[in-house]
Amino acid sequence: MTKKIFKSIMFVCALVLAVGLAAVMGILYSNFDGQMRKELSKEAAYLAYGVEQQGVDYLKNIKDKSARITYIDQDGTVLFDNEADVSEMKNHSDRTEFQKAEKYGAGESSRYSDTLSEKTIYYALRLKDGTVLRVSGTQDSVLALVENLIFSLCGLLCLMLILSGIMASAISKRIVKPINELDLESPEENQIYEELSPLLSKIHRQNREIQNQLELAKQQQEEFALITENMQEGLIVIDKYTMILSANSSAWNLFHMDRVCQGESVYCLDREEEFRHAIEQVLSGEHMELVLKLNGSDIQLIANPVIRDKKTEGAVVLLVNVTEKLERESLRREFSANVSHELKTPLTSISGFAEIMQGGLVKCEDIPQFAGRIYKESQRLLQLVEDVIQISQLDEEKTSYTWEPVDVYQVCKNAFESLKEKAKRLNVHLYICGEYMKMEAVRTLLEEAVYNVCDNAIKYNRNDGSVSVFLTQTAQEIQIVVKDTGVGIPKEDQDRVFERFYRVDKSHSKEIGGTGLGLSIVKHAVGALKGSVILRSEEGNGTEICMKFPKVHKE
């Protein structure tokens, strides 16, 4: 601030000096010009008297040549000139000063010489006989005057600037000193410049606001600590260098740590490769979820990066003990698999006997009706068992699959061949649009996924509707889009159609048939193939299911 004030004062001083100097030079030059004009008019008057008394001889006897004297006849012919040969001089009737003297009795004019940087002033006086006497003198121009005085002026200017600098420095320090001594802790108690009062009042208000915000932040921090300390889940906050910034007691308990490791690397909690890989991935900006085995317990780790200005600044790690949940899930899967296997054999037998009864081996009037029901229900239950088994196998994720190049177009064509009779019965037209393409996949899973989607599209279609399969590919992925013209799915049900046994319209479930597991199998199968499923539907305007698969799989 001192420098700024100093520079401002010096700038003003320099400007005032320059303007003042220019004004003084202008005033002096103007005074010199006026003085010279007066002297020329006086000299012309003295000479005119002598000429009128003695004629041209008077002029010839004048030895002083400080001023140029020219005597001009009435027609402009030069009769005498003390500096030039009159025989070589031109007629002066066109000269301004001559014309003014002829008209008004006296006249003057000035002419500049750029080469000599001089100004010549002419004063003409008409005599009684009509002749004109002209006197002229030269004067330096402003530029020439400045050039003559340049060294003196520069010396004077430098001296004045030095004095101005000394005074400006002292003044600026004196102005800034009270500001540097301000007590910003109590700004309103300072008694200095009146102009600073609004600023000091604002600082005082800001101090109060900052104090209130600090107290509020401290209160929120205490509340946050209270909440996190009472969480059953472990919570750890780390920076981008893996250092622990904050953690609750549940986190220490899950890792069986006796002391708090805050300020140390998070790797001090678990040095296993799986845990280290998860931390590295989340600090690279990826969301991570996995289950860790810690001291005989299953701990689910959910980690999210903390991103600021597109850079990862750290991560938040949530740890949940899911041992009991996984045990219950394991028991449920085991139960589903056991029940399915136990029911499959008797239900297959029921189906066989129903076919025999339908053939007429019992009473003719009763057999077709009851046998048809038994057969239909047994087939439905058999399909349910098969679907439950398949779901269980997909849930286990322990089945060893064989990955191989699969012709996607042929898979879709085979699915339509299998569903051709059903589509004909329901009057639904089938179309495949796309090109020949191959992908690395598990053939059975891909066939199951495509078959179930197409089966649903036919089953929930309208009369004279259509099911179209569109096959497209890019450099990164392959898309199988199945689009139908059916009843569509209400918006509120679209997020749940992939759940097991979920039906949009339960009142028509028996009419349409199926187990309610088709789309759930699709979701699991596509997931096992490292793909994703996207559903788009509008009630009354059909449904579109898009299955996307990456072209390269890493096992």
Secondary structure, DSSP 8 states (H G I E B T S, - for coil): -HHHHHHHHHHHHHHHHHHHHHHHHHHHHHHHHHHHHHHHHHHHHHHHHHHHHHTHHHHHT----SSEEEEE-TTS-EEEESSS-GGGS---TT-HHHHHHHHHSEEEEEEEETTTTEEEEEEEEE-TTS-EEEEEEEEE-HHHHHHHTHHHHHHHHHHHHHHHHHHHHHHHHHHHHHHHT--TTSGGG----GGGHHHHHHHHHHHHHHHHHHHHHHHHHHHHHHHHHT-SSEEEEEETTSBEEEE-HHHHHHTT-SS--TTSBGGGT---HHHHHHHHHHHTT--EEEEEEETTEEEEEEEEEEEETTEEEEEEEEEEE-HHHHHHHHHHHHHHHHHHHHHHHHHHHHHHHHHHHHTTSS-TTTHHHHHHHHHHHHHHHHHHHHHHHHHHHHHH------EEEEEHHHHHHHHHHHTHHHHHHTTEEEEEEE---EEEEEHHHHHHHHHHHHHHHHHT--TTEEEEEEEEE-SSEEEEEEEE-S----GGGTTTTTSTT--S-GGGHHHH---S-HHHHHHHHHHHTT-EEEEEE-TTS-EEEEEEEES----
